[in-house]
Amino acid sequence: MYALRHWSVRHARALERTYALVERVLIGLAPVFAKVGFERVEPAVTATERSVKTLLFDCKMCGQCILSDTGMSCPMNCPKSLRNGPCGGVRPNGHCEVKPEMKCVWVAAWDGSQRMAEGLKILDLQPPVDHRFWGRSSWLRVARQKGAPEGPPAHG
């Protein structure tokens, strides 16, 4: 997993484009998801998301994905779960103070962000993790927020 996680950071630009395409597809499907019921499609979408993102990013399924803001490096892989940059313990070689054999997630995030068109998003302040979304699909959250109609569907 660790090697593939670094591959993802090295290929952040291509993955940024892929991520944007997936987001557009999910937003386009939002009316279908709403009609079927987000709660009904959640298990299948979550399983798919977990499989893809665990393989590529060693995703922890926090339900509030910020990969596109962090150079395709998942900050939840940080032993301290820091979502807004590295701690003060990054070693001179760029490795983690808690896991010395691991490159700091945020050093990798900076490297990945430099490869991305929207790389400056790494400077955006991220909200703390809302643990109510843990284990749930961040893809469906995006679809729900950006593509689903507001309120209950109209009958007529």
TIVO-520541 format. One record per atom (N, C-alpha, C, O): x, y negated, z negated; atom name. Coordinates in Angstrom, 1 decimal. Example, Ala and Ser with C-alpha at 12.3 -4.5 7.8 and 13.67 -1.06 7.14 Angstrom:
<pts>
{pt {13.2,5.7,-7.8},N}
{pt {12.3,4.5,-7.8},CA}
{pt {13.2,3.3,-7.8},C}
{pt {14.2,3.3,-8.5},O}
{pt {12.8,2.2,-7.1},N}
{pt {13.7,1.1,-7.1},CA}
{pt {12.9,0.0,-7.9},C}
{pt {13.4,-1.1,-8.0},O}
</pts>
This chain:
<pts>
{pt {0.8,1.2,0.0},N}
{pt {0.0,0.0,0.0},CA}
{pt {0.9,-1.3,0.0},C}
{pt {0.6,-2.2,0.7},O}
{pt {1.9,-1.2,-0.8},N}
{pt {2.7,-2.4,-1.0},CA}
{pt {3.3,-2.9,0.4},C}
{pt {3.4,-4.1,0.7},O}
{pt {3.8,-1.9,1.2},N}
{pt {4.4,-2.3,2.5},CA}
{pt {3.3,-2.8,3.4},C}
{pt {3.6,-3.8,4.1},O}
{pt {2.1,-2.3,3.4},N}
{pt {1.1,-2.8,4.2},CA}
{pt {0.6,-4.1,3.8},C}
{pt {0.2,-5.0,4.6},O}
{pt {0.6,-4.4,2.5},N}
{pt {0.3,-5.7,2.0},CA}
{pt {1.2,-6.8,2.6},C}
{pt {0.8,-7.8,2.9},O}
{pt {2.5,-6.4,2.6},N}
{pt {3.5,-7.4,3.2},CA}
{pt {3.3,-7.5,4.7},C}
{pt {3.6,-8.6,5.3},O}
{pt {2.9,-6.4,5.4},N}
{pt {2.7,-6.5,6.8},CA}
{pt {1.5,-7.5,7.1},C}
{pt {1.6,-8.3,8.0},O}
{pt {0.5,-7.4,6.2},N}
{pt {-0.6,-8.4,6.4},CA}
{pt {-0.2,-9.8,6.2},C}
{pt {-0.7,-10.7,7.0},O}
{pt {0.7,-10.1,5.3},N}
{pt {1.2,-11.5,5.2},CA}
{pt {2.0,-11.9,6.4},C}
{pt {1.9,-13.0,6.8},O}
{pt {2.8,-11.0,6.9},N}
{pt {3.6,-11.3,8.1},CA}
{pt {2.8,-11.5,9.3},C}
{pt {3.2,-12.2,10.2},O}
{pt {1.6,-10.9,9.3},N}
{pt {0.7,-11.1,10.5},CA}
{pt {-0.6,-11.9,10.1},C}
{pt {-1.7,-11.7,10.6},O}
{pt {-0.3,-12.9,9.2},N}
{pt {-1.4,-13.7,8.7},CA}
{pt {-2.2,-14.4,9.8},C}
{pt {-3.4,-14.6,9.7},O}
{pt {-1.5,-14.9,10.8},N}
{pt {-2.2,-15.7,11.8},CA}
{pt {-3.2,-14.8,12.6},C}
{pt {-4.3,-15.2,12.8},O}
{pt {-2.8,-13.6,13.0},N}
{pt {-3.7,-12.7,13.7},CA}
{pt {-4.9,-12.3,12.8},C}
{pt {-6.0,-12.2,13.2},O}
{pt {-4.6,-12.0,11.5},N}
{pt {-5.6,-11.7,10.6},CA}
{pt {-6.5,-12.8,10.3},C}
{pt {-7.7,-12.6,10.0},O}
{pt {-6.0,-14.1,10.3},N}
{pt {-6.8,-15.2,10.1},CA}
{pt {-7.9,-15.3,11.2},C}
{pt {-9.1,-15.5,11.0},O}
{pt {-7.5,-15.1,12.5},N}
{pt {-8.4,-15.1,13.6},CA}
{pt {-9.4,-13.9,13.4},C}
{pt {-10.6,-14.1,13.7},O}
{pt {-9.0,-12.8,13.1},N}
{pt {-9.8,-11.6,12.9},CA}
{pt {-10.9,-11.9,11.8},C}
{pt {-12.0,-11.6,11.9},O}
{pt {-10.4,-12.5,10.7},N}
{pt {-11.3,-12.8,9.5},CA}
{pt {-12.3,-13.8,10.0},C}
{pt {-13.5,-13.7,9.5},O}
{pt {-11.9,-14.8,10.8},N}
{pt {-12.9,-15.8,11.3},CA}
{pt {-14.0,-15.1,12.1},C}
{pt {-15.1,-15.5,12.1},O}
{pt {-13.5,-14.2,13.0},N}
{pt {-14.5,-13.4,13.8},CA}
{pt {-15.5,-12.6,13.0},C}
{pt {-16.7,-12.6,13.2},O}
{pt {-14.9,-11.9,12.0},N}
{pt {-15.8,-11.1,11.1},CA}
{pt {-16.8,-12.0,10.4},C}
{pt {-18.0,-11.7,10.3},O}
{pt {-16.3,-13.2,9.9},N}
{pt {-17.2,-14.1,9.3},CA}
{pt {-18.4,-14.5,10.2},C}
{pt {-19.5,-14.6,9.8},O}
{pt {-18.0,-14.9,11.5},N}
{pt {-19.1,-15.3,12.4},CA}
{pt {-20.1,-14.2,12.7},C}
{pt {-21.3,-14.4,12.7},O}
{pt {-19.6,-12.9,12.8},N}
{pt {-20.5,-11.8,13.0},CA}
{pt {-21.4,-11.6,11.8},C}
{pt {-22.6,-11.5,11.9},O}
{pt {-20.9,-11.7,10.6},N}
{pt {-21.7,-11.6,9.3},CA}
{pt {-22.7,-12.7,9.2},C}
{pt {-23.8,-12.4,8.8},O}
{pt {-22.3,-13.9,9.5},N}
{pt {-23.3,-15.0,9.5},CA}
{pt {-24.4,-14.8,10.5},C}
{pt {-25.5,-15.1,10.2},O}
{pt {-24.0,-14.3,11.7},N}
{pt {-25.0,-14.0,12.7},CA}
{pt {-26.0,-12.9,12.3},C}
{pt {-27.1,-12.9,12.7},O}
{pt {-25.5,-11.9,11.5},N}
{pt {-26.3,-10.8,11.0},CA}
{pt {-27.1,-11.2,9.7},C}
{pt {-28.0,-10.4,9.3},O}
{pt {-26.8,-12.3,9.2},N}
{pt {-27.5,-12.7,7.9},CA}
{pt {-29.0,-12.6,8.0},C}
{pt {-29.6,-12.1,7.0},O}
{pt {-29.7,-13.1,9.1},N}
{pt {-31.1,-13.0,9.1},CA}
{pt {-31.6,-11.5,9.1},C}
{pt {-32.6,-11.2,8.5},O}
{pt {-30.8,-10.6,9.7},N}
{pt {-31.1,-9.2,9.7},CA}
{pt {-31.0,-8.7,8.3},C}
{pt {-31.8,-7.9,7.8},O}
{pt {-29.8,-9.0,7.6},N}
{pt {-29.6,-8.6,6.3},CA}
{pt {-30.7,-9.1,5.4},C}
{pt {-31.2,-8.4,4.5},O}
{pt {-31.2,-10.3,5.6},N}
{pt {-32.2,-10.9,4.7},CA}
{pt {-33.5,-10.1,5.0},C}
{pt {-34.3,-9.9,4.0},O}
{pt {-33.8,-9.8,6.2},N}
{pt {-35.1,-9.1,6.5},CA}
{pt {-35.1,-7.7,5.9},C}
{pt {-36.1,-7.2,5.3},O}
{pt {-33.9,-7.0,6.0},N}
{pt {-33.8,-5.6,5.5},CA}
{pt {-33.7,-5.7,4.0},C}
{pt {-34.2,-4.8,3.2},O}
{pt {-33.0,-6.7,3.5},N}
{pt {-32.8,-6.9,2.1},CA}
{pt {-31.3,-6.8,1.8},C}
{pt {-30.7,-5.7,2.0},O}
{pt {-30.7,-7.9,1.3},N}
{pt {-29.3,-7.8,1.0},CA}
{pt {-28.9,-6.7,0.0},C}
{pt {-27.9,-6.1,0.2},O}
{pt {-29.8,-6.5,-0.9},N}
{pt {-29.5,-5.4,-1.9},CA}
{pt {-29.5,-4.0,-1.3},C}
{pt {-28.8,-3.1,-1.8},O}
{pt {-30.2,-3.8,-0.2},N}
{pt {-30.2,-2.6,0.5},CA}
{pt {-29.0,-2.3,1.3},C}
{pt {-28.5,-1.2,1.4},O}
{pt {-28.4,-3.4,2.0},N}
{pt {-27.2,-3.2,2.8},CA}
{pt {-26.0,-3.4,2.0},C}
{pt {-24.9,-3.0,2.5},O}
{pt {-26.1,-3.9,0.8},N}
{pt {-24.9,-4.1,-0.1},CA}
{pt {-24.0,-2.8,-0.2},C}
{pt {-22.8,-2.9,0.0},O}
{pt {-24.5,-1.7,-0.5},N}
{pt {-23.7,-0.5,-0.7},CA}
{pt {-22.8,-0.2,0.5},C}
{pt {-21.6,0.1,0.4},O}
{pt {-23.4,-0.2,1.7},N}
{pt {-22.7,0.2,2.9},CA}
{pt {-21.7,-0.9,3.3},C}
{pt {-20.6,-0.6,3.6},O}
{pt {-22.1,-2.2,3.2},N}
{pt {-21.1,-3.3,3.5},CA}
{pt {-20.0,-3.3,2.5},C}
{pt {-18.8,-3.5,2.8},O}
{pt {-20.3,-3.1,1.2},N}
{pt {-19.3,-3.1,0.2},CA}
{pt {-18.3,-1.9,0.4},C}
{pt {-17.1,-2.1,0.3},O}
{pt {-18.8,-0.8,0.7},N}
{pt {-17.9,0.4,1.0},CA}
{pt {-17.0,0.1,2.2},C}
{pt {-15.8,0.4,2.1},O}
{pt {-17.5,-0.5,3.2},N}
{pt {-16.7,-0.8,4.4},CA}
{pt {-15.7,-1.9,4.1},C}
{pt {-14.5,-1.7,4.4},O}
{pt {-16.1,-2.9,3.4},N}
{pt {-15.2,-4.0,3.0},CA}
{pt {-14.1,-3.5,2.1},C}
{pt {-12.9,-3.8,2.2},O}
{pt {-14.5,-2.6,1.1},N}
{pt {-13.5,-2.1,0.2},CA}
{pt {-12.4,-1.2,0.9},C}
{pt {-11.2,-1.3,0.7},O}
{pt {-12.9,-0.4,1.9},N}
{pt {-12.0,0.4,2.7},CA}
{pt {-11.0,-0.4,3.5},C}
{pt {-9.8,-0.2,3.4},O}
{pt {-11.5,-1.4,4.2},N}
{pt {-10.6,-2.2,5.1},CA}
{pt {-9.7,-3.1,4.2},C}
{pt {-8.5,-3.1,4.5},O}
{pt {-10.2,-3.8,3.2},N}
{pt {-9.5,-4.7,2.5},CA}
{pt {-8.5,-4.1,1.5},C}
{pt {-7.5,-4.6,1.2},O}
{pt {-8.8,-2.9,1.0},N}
{pt {-7.9,-2.2,0.1},CA}
{pt {-6.7,-1.7,0.9},C}
{pt {-5.6,-1.8,0.5},O}
{pt {-7.0,-1.2,2.1},N}
{pt {-5.9,-0.8,3.0},CA}
{pt {-5.0,-1.9,3.4},C}
{pt {-3.7,-1.8,3.2},O}
{pt {-5.5,-3.0,3.9},N}
{pt {-4.7,-4.1,4.4},CA}
{pt {-4.1,-5.0,3.3},C}
{pt {-3.0,-5.6,3.5},O}
{pt {-4.9,-5.3,2.3},N}
{pt {-4.5,-6.3,1.3},CA}
{pt {-4.4,-5.8,-0.1},C}
{pt {-4.1,-6.6,-1.0},O}
{pt {-4.6,-4.6,-0.4},N}
{pt {-4.6,-4.0,-1.7},CA}
{pt {-5.7,-4.8,-2.6},C}
{pt {-5.4,-5.1,-3.7},O}
{pt {-6.8,-5.0,-1.9},N}
{pt {-7.9,-5.8,-2.5},CA}
{pt {-8.4,-5.1,-3.8},C}
{pt {-8.5,-3.9,-3.9},O}
{pt {-8.8,-6.0,-4.7},N}
{pt {-9.3,-5.6,-6.0},CA}
{pt {-10.8,-5.8,-6.1},C}
{pt {-11.4,-5.5,-7.1},O}
{pt {-11.5,-6.2,-5.0},N}
{pt {-12.9,-6.4,-4.9},CA}
{pt {-13.4,-7.3,-6.0},C}
{pt {-14.4,-7.0,-6.7},O}
{pt {-12.9,-8.5,-6.1},N}
{pt {-13.3,-9.5,-7.1},CA}
{pt {-14.7,-10.1,-6.7},C}
{pt {-15.3,-10.7,-7.5},O}
{pt {-15.0,-10.0,-5.4},N}
{pt {-16.3,-10.5,-4.9},CA}
{pt {-16.3,-12.0,-4.5},C}
{pt {-17.3,-12.6,-4.2},O}
{pt {-15.1,-12.6,-4.6},N}
{pt {-14.9,-14.0,-4.3},CA}
{pt {-13.6,-14.2,-3.5},C}
{pt {-12.7,-14.9,-4.0},O}
{pt {-13.5,-13.5,-2.4},N}
{pt {-12.3,-13.4,-1.6},CA}
{pt {-11.8,-14.8,-1.1},C}
{pt {-12.6,-15.6,-0.6},O}
{pt {-10.5,-15.0,-1.3},N}
{pt {-9.9,-16.2,-0.9},CA}
{pt {-8.7,-15.9,0.0},C}
{pt {-7.8,-16.8,0.1},O}
{pt {-8.6,-14.7,0.6},N}
{pt {-7.5,-14.4,1.5},CA}
{pt {-7.2,-15.4,2.5},C}
{pt {-6.0,-15.7,2.8},O}
{pt {-8.2,-16.0,3.1},N}
{pt {-8.0,-16.9,4.2},CA}
{pt {-7.4,-18.2,3.7},C}
{pt {-7.0,-19.1,4.4},O}
{pt {-7.5,-18.4,2.4},N}
{pt {-6.9,-19.6,1.7},CA}
{pt {-5.5,-19.3,1.2},C}
{pt {-4.7,-20.2,0.8},O}
{pt {-5.1,-18.1,1.1},N}
{pt {-3.9,-17.7,0.4},CA}
{pt {-2.9,-16.9,1.3},C}
{pt {-2.3,-15.9,0.8},O}
{pt {-2.9,-17.2,2.5},N}
{pt {-1.9,-16.6,3.4},CA}
{pt {-2.1,-15.1,3.6},C}
{pt {-1.1,-14.4,3.8},O}
{pt {-3.3,-14.6,3.4},N}
{pt {-3.6,-13.2,3.4},CA}
{pt {-2.9,-12.3,2.3},C}
{pt {-2.7,-11.1,2.5},O}
{pt {-2.6,-13.0,1.2},N}
{pt {-2.0,-12.4,0.1},CA}
{pt {-3.1,-12.5,-1.1},C}
{pt {-3.5,-13.6,-1.5},O}
{pt {-3.6,-11.3,-1.5},N}
{pt {-4.6,-11.3,-2.5},CA}
{pt {-4.1,-11.7,-3.9},C}
{pt {-3.2,-11.0,-4.5},O}
{pt {-4.5,-12.9,-4.5},N}
{pt {-4.0,-13.3,-5.8},CA}
{pt {-4.4,-12.4,-6.9},C}
{pt {-3.8,-12.4,-8.0},O}
{pt {-5.4,-11.5,-6.7},N}
{pt {-5.8,-10.6,-7.7},CA}
{pt {-4.8,-9.5,-7.9},C}
{pt {-4.9,-8.7,-8.9},O}
{pt {-3.8,-9.4,-7.0},N}
{pt {-2.7,-8.5,-7.2},CA}
{pt {-1.6,-9.0,-8.2},C}
{pt {-0.7,-8.3,-8.6},O}
{pt {-1.8,-10.3,-8.5},N}
{pt {-0.9,-10.9,-9.5},CA}
{pt {-1.2,-10.2,-10.9},C}
{pt {-2.4,-10.2,-11.3},O}
{pt {-0.2,-9.7,-11.6},N}
{pt {-0.5,-9.1,-12.9},CA}
{pt {-1.2,-10.1,-13.9},C}
{pt {-1.8,-9.6,-14.8},O}
{pt {-1.1,-11.4,-13.7},N}
{pt {-1.7,-12.3,-14.5},CA}
{pt {-3.0,-12.8,-13.9},C}
{pt {-3.7,-13.7,-14.5},O}
{pt {-3.4,-12.3,-12.7},N}
{pt {-4.6,-12.7,-12.0},CA}
{pt {-4.7,-14.2,-11.7},C}
{pt {-5.8,-14.8,-11.8},O}
{pt {-3.6,-14.8,-11.4},N}
{pt {-3.6,-16.3,-11.2},CA}
{pt {-4.1,-16.6,-9.8},C}
{pt {-3.6,-16.0,-8.8},O}
{pt {-5.1,-17.5,-9.7},N}
{pt {-5.7,-17.9,-8.4},CA}
{pt {-5.2,-19.2,-7.9},C}
{pt {-5.7,-19.6,-6.8},O}
{pt {-4.4,-19.9,-8.6},N}
{pt {-4.0,-21.2,-8.1},CA}
{pt {-2.4,-21.4,-8.2},C}
{pt {-2.0,-22.5,-8.7},O}
{pt {-1.7,-20.5,-7.7},N}
{pt {-0.3,-20.6,-7.6},CA}
{pt {0.5,-19.8,-8.7},C}
{pt {-0.1,-19.2,-9.6},O}
{pt {1.8,-19.8,-8.5},N}
{pt {2.6,-18.9,-9.4},CA}
{pt {2.7,-19.4,-10.8},C}
{pt {2.5,-20.6,-11.1},O}
{pt {3.0,-18.5,-11.7},N}
{pt {3.3,-18.9,-13.0},CA}
{pt {4.7,-19.4,-13.1},C}
{pt {5.4,-19.5,-12.1},O}
{pt {5.2,-19.8,-14.2},N}
{pt {6.5,-20.3,-14.4},CA}
{pt {7.6,-19.2,-14.4},C}
{pt {8.8,-19.5,-14.6},O}
{pt {7.2,-18.0,-14.3},N}
{pt {8.1,-16.8,-14.4},CA}
{pt {8.6,-16.2,-13.2},C}
{pt {9.1,-15.1,-13.2},O}
{pt {8.4,-16.9,-12.0},N}
{pt {8.9,-16.3,-10.8},CA}
{pt {10.4,-16.3,-10.8},C}
{pt {11.1,-17.3,-11.1},O}
{pt {11.0,-15.1,-10.6},N}
{pt {12.4,-15.0,-10.6},CA}
{pt {13.1,-15.7,-9.5},C}
{pt {12.5,-16.0,-8.5},O}
{pt {14.4,-16.0,-9.6},N}
{pt {15.1,-16.7,-8.5},CA}
{pt {15.0,-15.9,-7.1},C}
{pt {15.1,-16.6,-6.1},O}
{pt {14.9,-14.6,-7.2},N}
{pt {14.7,-13.9,-5.9},CA}
{pt {13.3,-13.8,-5.4},C}
{pt {13.0,-13.2,-4.4},O}
{pt {12.4,-14.5,-6.0},N}
{pt {11.0,-14.6,-5.6},CA}
{pt {10.1,-13.4,-6.1},C}
{pt {9.0,-13.3,-5.7},O}
{pt {10.7,-12.7,-7.0},N}
{pt {9.9,-11.5,-7.6},CA}
{pt {9.2,-11.9,-8.9},C}
{pt {9.5,-13.0,-9.5},O}
{pt {8.3,-11.1,-9.3},N}
{pt {7.4,-11.3,-10.4},CA}
{pt {8.1,-11.0,-11.7},C}
{pt {9.0,-10.1,-11.8},O}
{pt {7.8,-11.8,-12.7},N}
{pt {8.5,-11.6,-14.1},CA}
{pt {7.9,-10.4,-14.8},C}
{pt {8.6,-9.7,-15.5},O}
{pt {6.6,-10.1,-14.5},N}
{pt {6.0,-9.0,-15.1},CA}
{pt {6.3,-7.6,-14.5},C}
{pt {6.6,-6.6,-15.1},O}
{pt {6.3,-7.6,-13.1},N}
{pt {6.7,-6.5,-12.3},CA}
{pt {7.9,-6.9,-11.5},C}
{pt {7.7,-7.3,-10.3},O}
{pt {9.1,-6.8,-12.0},N}
{pt {10.3,-7.2,-11.3},CA}
{pt {10.5,-6.6,-9.9},C}
{pt {11.2,-7.2,-9.1},O}
{pt {10.0,-5.4,-9.7},N}
{pt {10.1,-4.8,-8.4},CA}
{pt {9.2,-5.3,-7.3},C}
{pt {9.3,-5.0,-6.1},O}
{pt {8.3,-6.2,-7.7},N}
{pt {7.2,-6.7,-6.8},CA}
{pt {7.5,-8.2,-6.5},C}
{pt {7.8,-9.0,-7.4},O}
{pt {7.4,-8.5,-5.2},N}
{pt {7.5,-9.9,-4.8},CA}
{pt {6.3,-10.6,-5.4},C}
{pt {5.2,-10.1,-5.4},O}
{pt {6.5,-11.8,-5.9},N}
{pt {5.4,-12.6,-6.4},CA}
{pt {4.4,-12.8,-5.4},C}
{pt {4.6,-13.1,-4.2},O}
{pt {3.1,-12.5,-5.7},N}
{pt {2.0,-12.7,-4.8},CA}
{pt {1.9,-14.1,-4.2},C}
{pt {1.6,-14.2,-3.1},O}
{pt {2.3,-15.1,-5.0},N}
{pt {2.2,-16.4,-4.6},CA}
{pt {3.4,-16.8,-3.7},C}
{pt {3.2,-17.7,-2.8},O}
{pt {4.5,-16.2,-3.8},N}
{pt {5.6,-16.4,-2.9},CA}
{pt {5.2,-15.9,-1.5},C}
{pt {5.4,-16.5,-0.5},O}
{pt {4.6,-14.7,-1.6},N}
{pt {4.1,-14.0,-0.3},CA}
{pt {2.9,-14.9,0.3},C}
{pt {2.9,-15.1,1.5},O}
{pt {2.1,-15.4,-0.6},N}
{pt {1.0,-16.3,-0.1},CA}
{pt {1.5,-17.5,0.6},C}
{pt {1.0,-17.9,1.7},O}
{pt {2.5,-18.1,0.1},N}
{pt {3.1,-19.3,0.7},CA}
{pt {3.7,-18.9,2.1},C}
{pt {3.5,-19.6,3.1},O}
{pt {4.4,-17.8,2.1},N}
{pt {5.0,-17.3,3.4},CA}
{pt {3.8,-17.1,4.4},C}
{pt {4.0,-17.5,5.6},O}
{pt {2.8,-16.4,4.0},N}
{pt {1.7,-16.1,4.9},CA}
{pt {1.0,-17.4,5.4},C}
{pt {0.6,-17.5,6.5},O}
{pt {0.8,-18.3,4.5},N}
{pt {0.1,-19.6,4.8},CA}
{pt {0.8,-20.4,5.8},C}
{pt {0.2,-21.1,6.6},O}
{pt {2.2,-20.3,5.9},N}
{pt {3.0,-21.0,6.8},CA}
{pt {2.8,-20.5,8.2},C}
{pt {3.1,-21.1,9.2},O}
{pt {2.2,-19.3,8.4},N}
{pt {2.0,-18.7,9.7},CA}
{pt {0.6,-19.0,10.2},C}
{pt {0.2,-18.7,11.3},O}
{pt {-0.3,-19.5,9.3},N}
{pt {-1.7,-19.7,9.7},CA}
{pt {-2.0,-21.1,10.2},C}
{pt {-1.4,-22.0,9.8},O}
{pt {-3.0,-21.1,11.0},N}
{pt {-3.5,-22.4,11.6},CA}
{pt {-4.1,-23.3,10.4},C}
{pt {-3.9,-24.5,10.4},O}
{pt {-4.8,-22.6,9.5},N}
{pt {-5.4,-23.3,8.4},CA}
{pt {-4.6,-23.1,7.1},C}
{pt {-5.1,-23.1,6.0},O}
{pt {-3.2,-23.1,7.3},N}
{pt {-2.4,-22.7,6.2},CA}
{pt {-2.4,-23.7,5.0},C}
{pt {-2.1,-23.3,3.9},O}
{pt {-2.7,-25.0,5.3},N}
{pt {-2.7,-25.9,4.2},CA}
{pt {-3.9,-25.7,3.2},C}
{pt {-3.9,-26.3,2.1},O}
{pt {-4.8,-24.8,3.5},N}
{pt {-5.8,-24.4,2.5},CA}
{pt {-5.3,-23.8,1.3},C}
{pt {-5.9,-23.8,0.2},O}
{pt {-4.0,-23.4,1.3},N}
{pt {-3.4,-22.8,0.1},CA}
{pt {-3.3,-23.9,-1.0},C}
{pt {-3.1,-23.6,-2.1},O}
{pt {-3.3,-25.2,-0.6},N}
{pt {-3.2,-26.3,-1.6},CA}
{pt {-4.5,-26.6,-2.2},C}
{pt {-4.6,-27.3,-3.2},O}
{pt {-5.6,-26.0,-1.7},N}
{pt {-7.0,-26.2,-2.3},CA}
{pt {-7.0,-25.6,-3.7},C}
{pt {-6.6,-24.5,-3.9},O}
{pt {-7.7,-26.3,-4.6},N}
{pt {-7.9,-25.7,-6.0},CA}
{pt {-9.0,-24.7,-5.9},C}
{pt {-10.1,-24.9,-5.4},O}
{pt {-8.7,-23.5,-6.4},N}
{pt {-9.7,-22.4,-6.4},CA}
{pt {-10.4,-22.3,-7.8},C}
{pt {-9.8,-22.5,-8.8},O}
{pt {-11.7,-22.0,-7.7},N}
{pt {-12.4,-21.9,-9.0},CA}
{pt {-12.0,-20.6,-9.7},C}
{pt {-11.5,-19.7,-9.0},O}
{pt {-12.2,-20.5,-11.0},N}
{pt {-11.8,-19.2,-11.7},CA}
{pt {-12.7,-18.1,-11.2},C}
{pt {-13.8,-18.4,-10.7},O}
{pt {-12.3,-16.9,-11.4},N}
{pt {-13.1,-15.7,-11.0},CA}
{pt {-14.3,-15.6,-11.8},C}
{pt {-14.3,-15.7,-13.1},O}
{pt {-15.5,-15.4,-11.2},N}
{pt {-16.7,-15.2,-11.8},CA}
{pt {-16.9,-13.7,-11.9},C}
{pt {-17.2,-13.1,-10.9},O}
{pt {-16.7,-13.1,-13.0},N}
{pt {-16.7,-11.7,-13.2},CA}
{pt {-18.1,-11.0,-12.9},C}
{pt {-18.1,-9.8,-12.8},O}
{pt {-19.1,-11.8,-12.7},N}
{pt {-20.4,-11.2,-12.4},CA}
{pt {-20.4,-10.6,-10.9},C}
{pt {-21.2,-9.8,-10.6},O}
{pt {-19.4,-11.1,-10.1},N}
{pt {-19.4,-10.6,-8.7},CA}
{pt {-18.4,-9.5,-8.5},C}
{pt {-18.2,-9.0,-7.4},O}
{pt {-17.7,-9.1,-9.6},N}
{pt {-16.7,-8.0,-9.5},CA}
{pt {-17.3,-6.7,-8.9},C}
{pt {-18.3,-6.3,-9.3},O}
{pt {-16.6,-6.2,-7.9},N}
{pt {-17.0,-5.0,-7.3},CA}
{pt {-18.1,-5.2,-6.2},C}
{pt {-18.5,-4.2,-5.6},O}
{pt {-18.5,-6.4,-6.0},N}
{pt {-19.5,-6.7,-5.0},CA}
{pt {-18.9,-7.2,-3.7},C}
{pt {-17.7,-7.6,-3.7},O}
{pt {-19.6,-7.3,-2.6},N}
{pt {-19.1,-7.7,-1.3},CA}
{pt {-19.0,-9.2,-1.2},C}
{pt {-20.0,-9.9,-1.4},O}
{pt {-17.8,-9.7,-1.0},N}
{pt {-17.7,-11.1,-0.7},CA}
{pt {-18.1,-11.4,0.7},C}
{pt {-18.5,-12.5,1.0},O}
{pt {-18.1,-10.4,1.6},N}
{pt {-18.6,-10.6,3.0},CA}
{pt {-20.1,-10.9,2.9},C}
{pt {-20.6,-11.8,3.6},O}
{pt {-20.9,-10.2,2.1},N}
{pt {-22.3,-10.5,2.0},CA}
{pt {-22.6,-11.8,1.3},C}
{pt {-23.5,-12.5,1.7},O}
{pt {-21.7,-12.2,0.4},N}
{pt {-21.9,-13.5,-0.2},CA}
{pt {-21.7,-14.6,0.8},C}
{pt {-22.5,-15.6,0.8},O}
{pt {-20.8,-14.5,1.7},N}
{pt {-20.6,-15.5,2.8},CA}
{pt {-21.8,-15.5,3.7},C}
{pt {-22.3,-16.5,4.1},O}
{pt {-22.3,-14.3,4.1},N}
{pt {-23.4,-14.2,5.0},CA}
{pt {-24.7,-14.8,4.3},C}
{pt {-25.4,-15.6,4.9},O}
{pt {-24.8,-14.6,3.0},N}
{pt {-26.0,-15.1,2.3},CA}
{pt {-25.9,-16.6,2.2},C}
{pt {-26.9,-17.3,2.4},O}
{pt {-24.7,-17.1,1.9},N}
{pt {-24.5,-18.6,1.7},CA}
{pt {-24.5,-19.4,3.0},C}
{pt {-25.1,-20.5,3.0},O}
{pt {-23.9,-18.8,4.1},N}
{pt {-23.8,-19.6,5.3},CA}
{pt {-24.8,-19.3,6.4},C}
{pt {-25.0,-20.0,7.3},O}
{pt {-25.5,-18.1,6.3},N}
{pt {-26.3,-17.7,7.4},CA}
{pt {-27.7,-17.3,7.1},C}
{pt {-28.6,-17.3,8.0},O}
{pt {-28.0,-17.1,5.8},N}
{pt {-29.4,-16.6,5.5},CA}
{pt {-30.3,-17.8,5.3},C}
{pt {-29.9,-18.9,4.8},O}
{pt {-31.6,-17.7,5.8},N}
{pt {-32.5,-18.8,5.6},CA}
{pt {-32.7,-19.0,4.1},C}
{pt {-32.7,-18.1,3.3},O}
{pt {-33.0,-20.3,3.7},N}
{pt {-33.3,-20.6,2.3},CA}
{pt {-34.7,-20.2,1.9},C}
{pt {-35.6,-20.3,2.7},O}
{pt {-34.8,-19.7,0.8},N}
{pt {-36.2,-19.3,0.3},CA}
{pt {-36.7,-18.0,0.9},C}
{pt {-36.0,-17.4,1.7},O}
{pt {-37.9,-17.6,0.5},N}
{pt {-38.4,-16.3,1.0},CA}
{pt {-38.8,-16.5,2.5},C}
{pt {-39.1,-17.6,2.9},O}
{pt {-38.8,-15.4,3.2},N}
{pt {-39.2,-15.5,4.6},CA}
{pt {-40.6,-15.9,4.8},C}
{pt {-41.5,-15.5,4.0},O}
{pt {-40.9,-16.7,5.8},N}
{pt {-42.2,-17.1,6.1},CA}
{pt {-43.1,-16.0,6.6},C}
{pt {-42.6,-15.2,7.4},O}
{pt {-44.3,-15.9,6.2},N}
{pt {-45.3,-14.9,6.7},CA}
{pt {-46.3,-15.6,7.6},C}
{pt {-46.6,-16.7,7.4},O}
{pt {-46.7,-14.8,8.6},N}
{pt {-47.7,-15.5,9.4},CA}
{pt {-48.1,-14.7,10.6},C}
{pt {-48.9,-15.2,11.4},O}
</pts>
